[in-house]
Amino acid sequence: MSKVERRGYRGYIGCRPVFGNRTAQHVQNLVIRDYAQRHGLVYKLSATEYAMPGCYMMLNQVLEELPALEGVIAFTLFMLPRRPERRVAIYRRVLAAGASLHTALEGFALHSEDDIDRLERIWRVQSLQIPSLQSS
């Protein structure tokens, strides 16, 4: 059985508002492409999440691709599920696959377990600023 060569970073964008703000998909792709170029990452076309609230079907599909990818570049950290246990499960799944997760808008990257706490602290700070997140 031959080993699959891992190559590139799949983009992950969405059409739902994030904290009440919408960003056009072509703009999200431009931000991801620029991030990839500045960090020397091979960018692969983005998967676009469905509009239904709480839907992460495309994210799950991208996570299924991880054995053939070096990682994922999400437009923003805040596209991930609002429930901390779901986010942490995603972080750990990425790391278990030997991949990395990048967030282009914030300029962060998840490369190790140590990065999980940092990303979750950012979420906690944001949730203090957005009252609707406190109940999610």
C-alpha positions, 0 to 999 in steps of 0.5 A: 500500500503506497503512502499518500503524499500530503500536499497543501492547505485546504481553505475553509470559508462560509456564507453565514454571518460571523458575529452579525457581519458578513464577508463576501466569499471572494474576499474570504478567499483573497484573505486566505490566499494572501495568508498562504502566500505570506507564510509560504503555504500551498493553498488549495481551493476553499470548501464553503460551509452551508448557510444553515446555523450550526451546520459544519458538514463542509468542515467535517469533509475537510477534516476527512481530507486531512490525511492528504493535506498539510492542514486547513486555513479557515477564514476566521477562528470564529467560524468554528463551533461555538461550543468549546468541547466541539472546537477542542475536538476539532483542534485535537483531530487536526493535531492527531492527523499530523496537520495544522489549522490556520486562521487567516483573519487573526493570523494564528496557527495551531501546531501543537497542544500548547496552541489550544489554550491560546485559541480558547483564550481568544474565544473567551475574550470574544465571548465577553464582548458578544453577549449572545455567545455567553449563552451558546 
